[in-house]
Amino acid sequence: MTPAQWEALLYDWHNTHRLRRQRDDTPYWTRLTEPHDSVLVLGAGTGRVAGALARSAERRVTAVDLSRERLARIPRTPGLHPVCGDMRRLPLQGPHSAAVIPYSTLQLLLTPEDRERALTETARVLAPGGSVHIDVSESFDSRTETDWQLSLAEPCPEAGGPVEEWERSRPHADHVAIEKQFRRAGRVLTEVTERWVYHRALDLAEVLARTGFELLGIDRGYGRDSSPHRLVYHARRRH
């Protein structure tokens, strides 16, 4: 198995086990996008959100991710169309009626220029009046420096048995670097470093205004007091 295939497998494994401990966000996204017949999911990964949206209604859902290996793990679902591409240079035309940027994807774009470019591209492929919904987290802002610690241990049949996820954090001026090791029976299967921009450094309302959007509102969490550290920005492309 290649490093990229290991990464995709363990990304999927992580989400399956870690996110089940949180209140599921997919019903929130399903209700939010219900009126739309063409939905774009940016940073779709292995299709956790995009698949749920495609199954909830007869419509076209386009799932965009940089990783071919992650996209290859998306279950085949009618109406769901995986596209390998960079959200800063979308290999798509419009018009789509809505775009979802789920689970902190925008916070992986480290520079203001990259975030502005991604939202400019999102505006380009949305219809006038189309909406964008961006899920970000405040929890990275409070991350402190830590040494290696066990964060998850669960079965993983595709890896041949139980897998452990170890991580350590290194805060920086505008982001936190989270180094991860995935271990099986004491052997490191793969390593990744994720760099998450702090919410306070995003200036998201201003970036949305500069890229052709009108901010409509901000939800805290997914309703019913779930995941209160998360903020979902709702904006509409201006005509």
C-alpha positions as a Markdown table, in Angstrom:
| # | Residue | x | y | z |
|---|---|---|---|---|
| 1 | Met | 0.0 | 0.0 | 0.0 |
| 2 | Thr | 1.4 | 3.4 | -0.9 |
| 3 | Pro | 1.7 | 6.2 | 1.7 |
| 4 | Ala | -1.2 | 8.1 | 0.0 |
| 5 | Gln | -3.4 | 5.0 | 0.2 |
| 6 | Trp | -2.5 | 4.5 | 3.9 |
| 7 | Glu | -3.3 | 8.2 | 4.5 |
| 8 | Ala | -6.8 | 7.8 | 2.8 |
| 9 | Leu | -7.5 | 4.6 | 4.7 |
| 10 | Leu | -6.6 | 6.0 | 8.1 |
| 11 | Tyr | -8.3 | 9.3 | 7.4 |
| 12 | Asp | -11.5 | 7.3 | 6.8 |
| 13 | Trp | -10.8 | 5.2 | 9.9 |
| 14 | His | -10.3 | 8.3 | 12.0 |
| 15 | Asn | -13.5 | 9.9 | 10.9 |
| 16 | Thr | -15.5 | 6.7 | 11.5 |
| 17 | His | -14.4 | 6.4 | 15.1 |
| 18 | Arg | -13.6 | 10.0 | 16.2 |
| 19 | Leu | -16.7 | 11.6 | 14.7 |
| 20 | Arg | -19.1 | 9.1 | 16.0 |
| 21 | Arg | -18.3 | 10.4 | 19.5 |
| 22 | Gln | -19.6 | 13.8 | 18.4 |
| 23 | Arg | -23.1 | 14.8 | 17.4 |
| 24 | Asp | -23.4 | 14.0 | 13.8 |
| 25 | Asp | -23.3 | 17.0 | 11.5 |
| 26 | Thr | -24.7 | 15.3 | 8.4 |
| 27 | Pro | -28.4 | 15.9 | 9.3 |
| 28 | Tyr | -27.6 | 19.6 | 9.7 |
| 29 | Trp | -26.1 | 19.7 | 6.2 |
| 30 | Thr | -28.9 | 17.7 | 4.8 |
| 31 | Arg | -31.6 | 20.1 | 6.1 |
| 32 | Leu | -29.5 | 23.1 | 5.1 |
| 33 | Thr | -29.1 | 22.1 | 1.4 |
| 34 | Glu | -32.5 | 20.5 | 1.0 |
| 35 | Pro | -33.8 | 23.2 | -1.4 |
| 36 | His | -30.8 | 23.0 | -3.7 |
| 37 | Asp | -30.6 | 20.7 | -6.8 |
| 38 | Ser | -26.8 | 21.1 | -7.5 |
| 39 | Val | -24.5 | 21.1 | -4.4 |
| 40 | Leu | -20.7 | 21.4 | -4.4 |
| 41 | Val | -18.8 | 19.9 | -1.5 |
| 42 | Leu | -15.2 | 21.2 | -1.2 |
| 43 | Gly | -12.7 | 19.1 | 0.7 |
| 44 | Ala | -15.0 | 16.1 | 0.4 |
| 45 | Gly | -12.4 | 13.6 | 1.6 |
| 46 | Thr | -13.9 | 10.1 | 1.5 |
| 47 | Gly | -17.5 | 11.4 | 1.1 |
| 48 | Arg | -18.9 | 11.4 | 4.6 |
| 49 | Val | -20.9 | 14.6 | 4.0 |
| 50 | Ala | -21.2 | 14.5 | 0.2 |
| 51 | Gly | -22.5 | 10.9 | 0.3 |
| 52 | Ala | -25.2 | 11.9 | 2.9 |
| 53 | Leu | -26.3 | 14.8 | 0.7 |
| 54 | Ala | -26.6 | 12.7 | -2.4 |
| 55 | Arg | -28.6 | 10.0 | -0.6 |
| 56 | Ser | -31.0 | 12.5 | 0.9 |
| 57 | Ala | -32.5 | 13.7 | -2.3 |
| 58 | Glu | -32.5 | 13.3 | -6.1 |
| 59 | Arg | -29.9 | 15.9 | -7.1 |
| 60 | Arg | -26.4 | 16.3 | -8.3 |
| 61 | Val | -23.7 | 16.5 | -5.6 |
| 62 | Thr | -20.1 | 17.2 | -6.8 |
| 63 | Ala | -17.4 | 16.1 | -4.3 |
| 64 | Val | -14.1 | 17.8 | -4.8 |
| 65 | Asp | -10.8 | 16.8 | -3.0 |
| 66 | Leu | -7.1 | 17.0 | -3.7 |
| 67 | Ser | -6.6 | 13.3 | -2.9 |
| 68 | Arg | -7.4 | 10.7 | -5.6 |
| 69 | Glu | -6.9 | 8.1 | -2.9 |
| 70 | Arg | -9.5 | 9.6 | -0.6 |
| 71 | Leu | -12.0 | 10.0 | -3.5 |
| 72 | Ala | -11.5 | 6.4 | -4.5 |
| 73 | Arg | -13.0 | 5.4 | -1.1 |
| 74 | Ile | -16.3 | 7.2 | -1.7 |
| 75 | Pro | -19.1 | 4.7 | -2.0 |
| 76 | Arg | -20.8 | 4.8 | -5.4 |
| 77 | Thr | -24.1 | 6.7 | -4.9 |
| 78 | Pro | -26.5 | 7.9 | -7.6 |
| 79 | Gly | -26.1 | 11.6 | -8.1 |
| 80 | Leu | -22.7 | 11.8 | -6.5 |
| 81 | His | -19.8 | 12.8 | -8.7 |
| 82 | Pro | -16.2 | 12.8 | -7.3 |
| 83 | Val | -13.8 | 15.3 | -8.9 |
| 84 | Cys | -10.1 | 15.4 | -8.1 |
| 85 | Gly | -9.0 | 19.1 | -7.9 |
| 86 | Asp | -7.8 | 22.0 | -5.9 |
| 87 | Met | -10.4 | 24.3 | -4.4 |
| 88 | Arg | -8.1 | 27.3 | -5.3 |
| 89 | Arg | -8.3 | 26.3 | -9.0 |
| 90 | Leu | -11.5 | 24.4 | -9.4 |
| 91 | Pro | -11.7 | 22.2 | -12.5 |
| 92 | Leu | -15.4 | 23.0 | -12.8 |
| 93 | Gln | -17.9 | 25.3 | -14.4 |
| 94 | Gly | -21.2 | 26.4 | -12.9 |
| 95 | Pro | -23.7 | 27.1 | -12.0 |
| 96 | His | -24.2 | 25.3 | -8.7 |
| 97 | Ser | -26.9 | 26.5 | -6.4 |
| 98 | Ala | -25.0 | 25.8 | -3.2 |
| 99 | Ala | -21.5 | 25.0 | -1.9 |
| 100 | Val | -20.5 | 23.4 | 1.4 |
| 101 | Ile | -17.0 | 23.6 | 2.8 |
| 102 | Pro | -17.3 | 21.2 | 5.8 |
| 103 | Tyr | -15.3 | 20.4 | 8.9 |
| 104 | Ser | -12.6 | 23.1 | 8.9 |
| 105 | Thr | -11.4 | 22.5 | 5.4 |
| 106 | Leu | -10.8 | 26.2 | 4.8 |
| 107 | Gln | -8.5 | 26.3 | 7.9 |
| 108 | Leu | -6.1 | 24.0 | 6.0 |
| 109 | Leu | -5.3 | 26.8 | 3.6 |
| 110 | Leu | -2.5 | 28.5 | 5.4 |
| 111 | Thr | -2.2 | 31.9 | 3.6 |
| 112 | Pro | -4.8 | 34.7 | 3.2 |
| 113 | Glu | -4.1 | 34.6 | -0.5 |
| 114 | Asp | -5.0 | 31.0 | -0.7 |
| 115 | Arg | -8.2 | 31.4 | 1.2 |
| 116 | Glu | -9.3 | 34.4 | -0.9 |
| 117 | Arg | -8.5 | 32.5 | -4.1 |
| 118 | Ala | -10.6 | 29.5 | -2.9 |
| 119 | Leu | -13.6 | 31.7 | -2.1 |
| 120 | Thr | -13.2 | 33.6 | -5.4 |
| 121 | Glu | -13.3 | 30.3 | -7.2 |
| 122 | Thr | -16.4 | 29.2 | -5.2 |
| 123 | Ala | -18.1 | 32.4 | -6.2 |
| 124 | Arg | -17.2 | 31.8 | -9.9 |
| 125 | Val | -19.0 | 28.4 | -10.0 |
| 126 | Leu | -22.0 | 29.4 | -8.0 |
| 127 | Ala | -25.1 | 30.9 | -9.7 |
| 128 | Pro | -26.0 | 34.5 | -8.8 |
| 129 | Gly | -27.7 | 34.3 | -5.4 |
| 130 | Gly | -26.2 | 30.8 | -4.7 |
| 131 | Ser | -25.1 | 30.1 | -1.2 |
| 132 | Val | -21.9 | 29.0 | 0.5 |
| 133 | His | -21.7 | 27.4 | 3.9 |
| 134 | Ile | -18.3 | 27.2 | 5.7 |
| 135 | Asp | -17.7 | 25.2 | 8.8 |
| 136 | Val | -14.8 | 26.3 | 11.0 |
| 137 | Ser | -13.6 | 25.6 | 14.5 |
| 138 | Glu | -12.5 | 27.8 | 17.4 |
| 139 | Ser | -10.9 | 24.8 | 19.2 |
| 140 | Phe | -7.5 | 25.2 | 17.4 |
| 141 | Asp | -7.1 | 28.6 | 18.9 |
| 142 | Ser | -6.7 | 27.2 | 22.3 |
| 143 | Arg | -4.4 | 24.3 | 21.5 |
| 144 | Thr | -1.3 | 24.2 | 23.6 |
| 145 | Glu | 2.1 | 22.5 | 23.0 |
| 146 | Thr | 1.9 | 18.8 | 23.8 |
| 147 | Asp | 4.3 | 15.8 | 23.5 |
| 148 | Trp | 3.2 | 12.6 | 21.9 |
| 149 | Gln | 0.0 | 11.2 | 23.4 |
| 150 | Leu | -2.5 | 8.5 | 22.4 |
| 151 | Ser | -5.6 | 10.1 | 20.9 |
| 152 | Leu | -7.5 | 7.1 | 19.4 |
| 153 | Ala | -7.3 | 3.3 | 19.5 |
| 154 | Glu | -9.8 | 1.3 | 17.5 |
| 155 | Pro | -10.0 | -1.8 | 15.3 |
| 156 | Cys | -9.1 | -1.4 | 11.7 |
| 157 | Pro | -9.7 | -4.6 | 9.7 |
| 158 | Glu | -8.1 | -3.2 | 6.5 |
| 159 | Ala | -4.9 | -2.6 | 8.4 |
| 160 | Gly | -4.9 | -6.1 | 9.8 |
| 161 | Gly | -5.9 | -5.3 | 13.4 |
| 162 | Pro | -6.2 | -2.5 | 16.0 |
| 163 | Val | -4.6 | 0.8 | 15.1 |
| 164 | Glu | -3.4 | 3.6 | 17.5 |
| 165 | Glu | -3.4 | 7.3 | 16.5 |
| 166 | Trp | -0.7 | 9.3 | 18.4 |
| 167 | Glu | -0.4 | 13.1 | 18.1 |
| 168 | Arg | 1.5 | 16.1 | 19.4 |
| 169 | Ser | 0.7 | 19.8 | 18.9 |
| 170 | Arg | 3.1 | 22.7 | 18.1 |
| 171 | Pro | 1.4 | 26.1 | 18.2 |
| 172 | His | 2.6 | 28.9 | 15.8 |
| 173 | Ala | 1.6 | 32.6 | 15.4 |
| 174 | Asp | -1.4 | 32.0 | 13.2 |
| 175 | His | -1.9 | 28.2 | 13.2 |
| 176 | Val | -1.3 | 25.0 | 15.1 |
| 177 | Ala | 0.7 | 22.1 | 13.6 |
| 178 | Ile | -0.6 | 18.7 | 14.7 |
| 179 | Glu | 1.7 | 15.8 | 14.0 |
| 180 | Lys | 0.2 | 12.4 | 13.8 |
| 181 | Gln | 1.5 | 8.9 | 13.8 |
| 182 | Phe | -0.7 | 5.8 | 13.0 |
| 183 | Arg | 0.7 | 2.7 | 14.6 |
| 184 | Arg | -0.1 | -1.0 | 14.3 |
| 185 | Ala | 1.5 | -3.5 | 16.7 |
| 186 | Gly | 4.2 | -0.9 | 17.5 |
| 187 | Arg | 5.0 | -0.2 | 13.8 |
| 188 | Val | 4.4 | 3.2 | 12.3 |
| 189 | Leu | 2.1 | 2.8 | 9.3 |
| 190 | Thr | 2.2 | 6.4 | 8.2 |
| 191 | Glu | 2.8 | 9.9 | 9.5 |
| 192 | Val | 1.0 | 13.2 | 8.6 |
| 193 | Thr | 1.3 | 16.8 | 9.8 |
| 194 | Glu | -1.9 | 18.9 | 9.7 |
| 195 | Arg | -1.6 | 22.7 | 9.9 |
| 196 | Trp | -4.8 | 24.4 | 11.0 |
| 197 | Val | -5.2 | 28.2 | 10.9 |
| 198 | Tyr | -6.8 | 29.7 | 14.0 |
| 199 | His | -10.3 | 31.0 | 13.6 |
| 200 | Arg | -9.2 | 34.4 | 14.9 |
| 201 | Ala | -6.7 | 34.6 | 12.0 |
| 202 | Leu | -9.2 | 33.9 | 9.3 |
| 203 | Asp | -11.0 | 37.3 | 9.0 |
| 204 | Leu | -13.7 | 35.3 | 7.3 |
| 205 | Ala | -16.4 | 37.9 | 7.2 |
| 206 | Glu | -14.0 | 40.4 | 5.4 |
| 207 | Val | -12.8 | 37.7 | 3.0 |
| 208 | Leu | -16.3 | 36.8 | 2.0 |
| 209 | Ala | -17.1 | 40.4 | 1.3 |
| 210 | Arg | -14.0 | 40.8 | -0.9 |
| 211 | Thr | -14.8 | 37.7 | -2.9 |
| 212 | Gly | -18.3 | 38.7 | -3.9 |
| 213 | Phe | -20.4 | 37.3 | -1.0 |
| 214 | Glu | -23.0 | 38.8 | 1.4 |
| 215 | Leu | -22.8 | 37.3 | 4.9 |
| 216 | Leu | -26.2 | 36.1 | 6.0 |
| 217 | Gly | -25.5 | 34.7 | 9.4 |
| 218 | Ile | -23.3 | 32.5 | 11.6 |
| 219 | Asp | -24.6 | 29.4 | 13.4 |
| 220 | Arg | -22.8 | 28.1 | 16.5 |
| 221 | Gly | -22.6 | 24.3 | 16.2 |
| 222 | Tyr | -25.1 | 22.1 | 14.4 |
| 223 | Gly | -28.1 | 22.9 | 16.5 |
| 224 | Arg | -29.4 | 21.4 | 19.8 |
| 225 | Asp | -26.2 | 22.5 | 21.6 |
| 226 | Ser | -24.0 | 20.1 | 19.5 |
| 227 | Ser | -20.3 | 21.0 | 18.8 |
| 228 | Pro | -20.5 | 24.5 | 20.2 |
| 229 | His | -16.8 | 25.2 | 19.3 |
| 230 | Arg | -17.8 | 25.1 | 15.6 |
| 231 | Leu | -19.0 | 28.1 | 13.7 |
| 232 | Val | -20.9 | 27.8 | 10.3 |
| 233 | Tyr | -20.8 | 30.9 | 8.2 |
| 234 | His | -23.6 | 31.3 | 5.7 |
| 235 | Ala | -23.2 | 33.7 | 2.7 |
| 236 | Arg | -24.8 | 34.4 | -0.6 |
| 237 | Arg | -23.1 | 35.3 | -3.9 |
| 238 | Arg | -24.1 | 38.8 | -4.8 |
| 239 | His | -25.6 | 39.3 | -8.3 |
